[in-house]
Amino acid sequence: MWAEECVFYQIYPLGFCGAPYENDGIQTHKILKVKDWIEHFKRLNIGAIYFSPLFESDTHGYNARDLKKIDVRLGTNEDFKQVCDALHEAGIRVMLDGVFNHVGRGFFAFKDVLQNRENSRYKDWFHINFGGNSCYNDGLYYEGWEGNYDLVKLNLYNPEVVDYLFDAVRFWVDEFGIDGLRLDVAYCLDRGFINRLRNFTNGLKDEFYLIGEMIHGNYNDLVRDDMLHSATNYECYKGLYSSFNCMNMFELMHSLMRQFGEDGQGIYRGKHLLSFVDNHDVTRIASILTNEKHLPLLYGALMGMPGIPCIYYGSEWGAKGEKSQGDPALRPCFDTYVENELTDWVSRLSAIRSKEKILA
């Protein structure tokens, strides 16, 4: 499939566009900035852009209010359609973040529950206990994602919820022509839901691609012919930087042999996991490496190992950012892209990775 033969590029839109952290309700058209970077994407031989959440949300995108409306801090649906059309015209596919485990407190259905309580037609869209209370003193208890109560967990066993989410996906394909989804916290999602999503998207668009966020566990649980095409390879992410930092390739070699080796070792042999050296949730690679001179070697390993390589915006020129300084430090706004020696090197590597089918 197309995703297995190209290099991905991840953008966190709210940070990339310099949007305020809190949703201030002020309409902008900042998402059009992506069009100004298309020549840079082409120079890097990028085959697909993966956009982190960009639908209307309370703050950081993962607490959605409306799954059919581009966040007002970024632009309008018409703006994003322009972006998608321009990317497609340049031969670049579009993948969105499907946040289906939870929504924000500003989500229309949850607001209705807070207002109408037991009389709300949406009360079964969530995991509600009207005899409890929340940290927001709502006078009711609800389940949040991993104890984060700004992230209201959806009830994926409710057919109405599933229908709502599938309708949103169909809308994204019809409106923007998207080519795939990265499923947020896929390891939390009901397996039956993922199976239904795979069957639904199979009939929605040819070669529609599903990648799941899996931080731990056996990727084979979800990366199967009836579920996801791929998953995030956090095991090798750890092996990549720590092997260079300790100047011993054993950890990376062990992970690669365990995942893809011959003689029965490769438990993921034949599968295409999403490989990365950093993303919007972890310290940037230029900040975590003991020796920055190893950056070209690290990207060489990324582009040469099995899997689908993904570059996080700004890291191709060595941008820094520490997780200890908070998520906004990992998700900055750059006035423009930088093309330096590292960018040139990443561009050469991605050209080889994209053209030489043996590497895919």
N, C-alpha and C positions, 0 to 999 in steps of 0.2 A: 504493500500500500504506500501511498505518497508520503505519509509521515515518516516511514522507516528509511526514506532515501534523502531526507533533507535535514538541514540544521535549523533549529528553533531559536527564537529570540523572545525573551520575556520582558514585558513592560508592565509596571504597576501604575495604571493610568492616573490615579489621584496624586501620587507623588511626582510622576513624570511631568504632569501638567501644572504642578505647583498649586494644587487646590487646597483650600483651608481644611484643617482636620475635621472641624465640626461643619455639618451641612448648614450653611447660612442662607440657603434658598435663593441666592443671587445667580441668575442665569449668565453663563459665559459660553464661549465657543472654543475652549482651550484644547479639546481633543483633536482639532484640526492640525495641531502641531505635529501629529504623527506623519502627516503628508510631507512635511518638510524634511523628514528623516528617511524617506524612501530611498533616496540615492545612497545613503549610508547603509541601509539594509542590503541594497543590491551589491554594494561594494563588498559587504561581508558575506555575500552569497547565501543570504537567509532565505529559507523556503517557506517559513511559517512564523507568524507573530502570535504569541500566546499573551492575551490580555488578562491580567488579574481583574477582580471585579470592577465593573464600571456602571452598574445600574444604581438607581436612586437608593441611597442608604443613609443611616444616621451619622456615621463617621467614616470608618476605614474601608467600607465597601462590602465587608463580609456580614454586615447587619442590614440586610436589604429592606427597603420599604416597598419597592415596586419593581418587579422583574421584567417589565415591558417598557421601562423609561430610562434612558441614559441619565446619569446623575447630573443635576442642574449645574453643579460645579464644573462639569466637564463639557457640557454642550447639550445638543438636542439629538433626537433620533436621526434627523436629517443630516446633522453633522457627522455622526458616526457612520451613516450609510455612505457618505462621501469618502470617508477614510477607508471603509471596506472595499468600495468600488476601486479606489486608487491602488490599494494593495493587490487586489485581484488582477487588475490591469497590468501590474508589475510582475505578475506570476507568483505572488506571495499569498499563501493560505492564511486563514484567520481562525484562531481557536479562542474560545471564551472560557471564563471560570464559571463552572456550574456549582453554585453554592446551594445545595439541596438539603443539607442536614438541619439548617437553622436559618432564621431571619432576624431582623432587628425589632426592637420594641416599637418602632414607628411603622411596622408592617400593617397594612390596612386591616387584616383579619385579627391580628392580636389587639389592635386598638379597639376593635369592636368588642372583643372579649372583655377588656378592661372596663368598657363602658356598660355593657349589657349583661355581663357575668353569665349566669346559668341560662339566660334567655338568648344569648348570642348564637347565631346559626354556625359560627366558626369555632365553638368551644371544643369540638372534637378534632380540630386541626392541630392541636397541641396536646401536651401532657399536663393537664390542669388538675389541681386539687383545690376546690373552692373552700375547703376547711382550713387551709394553711395560709401562709403569708410569704412574701418575697423580701429581698433586701431593699427593694424599692417601696416597700410598705403598700403593696397593691391590694392587700386584703384577700389574696389568693396565692397559691404556690404553683410554679410551673418549672419544668425541667429546662435547664440551660446547658449549652455545650461545655462539658468538662468544668462545670462550676462557674462559667461566665454567663451571667444573667442578662447581659446586653445581647446575647445570642440565644434566641428563643427556639428550642428544638421543635421541629415539625414532626407530626405523626405520619410517617410514611406508610402506615398500615391503613390509612384512611383513603379510600378511592378518590374522594374529592381533591385531596391534596395532590395525589399523583396526577390526576387530570389537569390540575392547575399548572404543575411544573412542566408536564409534557406539552401543554398548550403554549407555555412560555418558550420552550425549545423550538417548537414549530414556528413561532413568531420570529425568533432570532434567525432561523434559516430563511424564512420568507422575506423578512425585512432587510437583513444584512448579508445573507448568503454565507453564513459561517460554515466552517468545514469540520469542526470538532469541538469537544469539550474537555477541559481538565476538571475532574470532580474533586471539589474541596473535601477534605477529611473522608475520603472514600472508605477508609477502614471503619468508619462509624455507620455507614449506610447499610440499610437492610439489603441482604443479598437478593431477595426477590425483587426489590425495587431496581437494583442494578441490572438484573436479567431482563426485566420489562423495558428498561431504558434502552438496553442494547437492541432488543427486538424492534422497539419503536424507531430508533434512529437508523437501523438497517433499512427500514422502509421509507425513511424521510429523505435521504440523500445518499448517492453512491459514495462508498468509501468514507463515510462519516466516522471520525476517529474519536475514541474515548480513552483518556488517560486518567488514572486515579492517583490521588495523593495517598501514598502509603509510607509511613515513617518507620514502621517496624513490622515484624511478622513475616509470614510466607507469602510472597507476591503471587504465587500460584493460586491462592485462595480466591483472588479476584481477576487475575489476568488469565482468562480462559475464553474459549471460542464463544461461549454464551454470555460473557460478561464484558470485561474491559479488554482493550487491545494492548494496553501498556500501563505501567505504574512508575512512580518516581523512585529512582534508585538511590535511596539514602544510604544503603550499606556501602556502595562504592564512593559516594560523596565523602563519607568519613575516611575511607581508605585513601582517596586521592590526596587530600591535604596532609593527613597525618604521616603518610609514607614519605612525603617530601620533607616534612618538618623533622622527622627522626632520621632522615637520610638512610632509610631502609625500605625497600620496595616490598617487603614480605607481606605487610597487611593488605596492600592493593592486590598483590599477586594471589594471596589466599582468597580474597573476595572474588576476584575474577575467575579463578579456577573453580571455586565453589558454585558460582553462578553459571559459568559458560564452558567449563573445562570438559575434556573428553573422558572416556573410560568411566562413564557413569557419575562423574563428579558434578557436571553442570546441571543443576536443578532447574535453571531457566534457559537452558540451551535452546536456541531457535526463537526465543522471544526478544522483543525489542523494548527495553526499559528506557525511561527518560533519564539521561545522564546530565549532571550539572556540577559546577564547582562552587556555585552560590546561587541564592535566590532571595526573594523578598522577606524570608523568615530567618535567615542565618547571616552571620558576619560575612562581609564581602571578602573574597579570596585574597585580595591584595593586603587586607588587614590581618588575616589569619596565618599567612605564610611567614615563617621565620626569615626566609631569604626571598626577597621580591624577585631576584634574578631567576628564580625557579618558575615564575609565571609562564614563560614560553613553553617550558617543559611540561608543566601541568596541563596547559591547553593542548599540547601534543598528545598527552595521554588521553584526555577527554575525547579528542577527535578520532583517536585510533582504536579505542576500546569498543566492544560491542554495545549497541544501544543507539538512542537518538540524542545527539548532543544539543544542549540548550544553553544559550548565553544570556546572562542577566544584564539589562541595559546599564551601560556605563562601565561594567567590569571589563569590557573588551579593550579599554584604554587604561585600566588599572585604578579605577575609582575605589575609594576606601569607605568603610562604614562599619561601625562596631555595634553588635547586637546589644551590648551592655548600655549603650546610649539611648536605647529605645528604638522601636520600629521605624519612626520617621527618619532616623539616621541611615536606615537601610534603603529608604524609598525617596531619595531626593529629587529635586527638579534641576536638570541641567539646561542652561540657556541654549546650548547647542551641543552637538556631538564633537568628540575629539578624535582626530586621526593621527596616531603616533606610531612608533616602532612596533608596539605590542598590537595595535589595531591592524597594522599591515600583516603581522605574523598570523593573527587569528584569521584574517581574510584569506591568506594563502592556504591555511589548514582547512578552512571550511570549503574552499574551492575543491580541494582534493577529496574531502569527505563527501561532497555532493556529487562529484563526477565519477569517482571510482566505485562502482557498484559493489565490489568485493568488500569494501569497508562497511557497507550497509547490511 
